[in-house]
Amino acid sequence: MMKQYCESRVVELALARAKVAELKANYGDLEQAFEEQPHVAQLLDELSRQQEIQSNAELRLRAHAVALFKNCGEKKPHPAVEIRLVRKMEYPEHDAREFCMDHFSSALKLDRRLWEKYARDVADTNPICFVKFTQEPQVMIARDLSTYVGEPGE
């Protein structure tokens, strides 16, 4: 009974995967056909070119506004442009880490990936007393489930 249930779940997943693959293929075909039309290709080229122009224009405007502020103290060089002073912080990372270890330990974040790798690496030679290793089942499903369903349209 349980194996039949599992078999029906595999078939259900296989059908869902097949439908998704079919829809992705159809979408890809339509997208490619759309992009291959001459006016669409021209439109996409022009869009890309205009986005580059826009990006460069914005960079030049920002640089000019900062230069005006630095040279003249002007915070509103144009009705659409305003300089806002943002408080930035600079510090040596080593000093900040040391300070946090002494005064603000909750600011220190555990690098789980690095920690777990270390705990696994020393598990056989120098195990950490509060680390417990367990085994849990992990389901692996074959990518190709087409053999479990009939031909499309059956």
N, C-alpha and C positions, 0 to 999 in steps of 0.2 A: 504494500500500500504506500509506504513512504517513498520507495524507489519510483513508483508510478507518479507520485506527486512531484518528485524531483524532475522526472522526465518531462512532465507537462510544463514545469517552470523553465527548463532548458528550451523547449519548443517555443514557449512564450517569448523568451529573450531572443531566440534566433529570429523569430518573425519581426520583433521590434527592431533588431539590428538591421535586418534586411530592408525594412521600410525606411529607416533613417538613411541607409546607404543609397537607396534608390532616390530619395528626395534630395540628398546632397548632390548626387550625380546630375539630376534634373536641374537643380539650381546652378550648378557649375556650368552646365551646357548653356543655360539661358544667359548667365552672366558673361560667358565668353562670347556668345553670339551678339549680345548687347554691346560689349566693348569693341567688337570687331567692326561695327558699323562705322563708316568714315566720319560722320558728324559727331559721333560719341567719342571716338578716338581724339578728334580735334578738340572737343570740349574738355576732355580729361587732360590733354596737353596744356591747354590754355589755363585751366584751373590750377594745375601744378605751377605754371609760370607765374600766375597772379599771386598764388600763395607765397612764393619766394619773394616777389616784389613787396608784398605786404609785410613779410617778416623783416626784410631789410629796411623798409621805411620806418617800421616801429623801432628797430634798433637805433637808426639814425636820430629819430625824434627823442628817444630816451637819452642818448648820449648828449645831444644838444641841450636838453633841459637840465641835465646834471652839470654840464659845463657852465650854463647861465647861472645856476645856483652857486656853484663854486666861485665864479668870478664876480657876481653881482649880488648874491644873496637872494635872488629872485625865486620865490616859492610858487608863484602862479604866472608862469611866462605866457600862458594862453588860457582862455576860458575853459578849454577841454583838457588842459594839462596842469597837474599840481604836483609839487614836490612834498613828500611826506618824510619826515625824519624817523627812521626806524632804529630802535636801540639794538645794537648787535653786541655779541659777547665773544671774547677771545680768551682762551686759556690753554695751558698745556694739559693734554689729556691725562698724563701720568699724575699730575698734581690733583686734578679733579677726582681721579679714581682713589687716590690716597686719602683725600679729604672725606669722600663718601664712606670709605672703609672705617674711618674714625668717627664720623659725625652724622652720616646720612645713608646708612646701609640699605634702606629701602629703595634708593635710587639705583642700586646695582642690579642689573638684570642677568639672570642665568641664561647662558647660551646652551640651550637644551641639547642641541645637536652635538656640540663639542663635549659637553658633560657626559652624555650617554655613550659616546664613542670611548671616552676615557674609562668610564665605569666598565664597559664591555672588555676593553683592552686589559685591564688589571684584574678582571674577575677570577681568573685561574691562578694568578701569582700573588696578588695582594688584594683580596676582596674587600670592598667597603661594607662595613657592618650593617648599614641601614638600607643597602640596595639588595632587593630581592628579584631574582629572575624567575619568571613563570613562562609557561608555554600556553599559547592560545591558538585555536584553529584560525587559519586564514584561507579563505576560499580563492582558488585560482580557476578561472573560467577560460576555456579555449577561445581564441579570437574567432576562429572559423567554426560556426555552428550550422553551416548550410546543409550538412549531411543529415541533420535532424528535422528538416522540413522539406516538403516537396518543392517542385518547381514553382516559381512565382505564377500566381493565377490559378493554381490547382485548388 
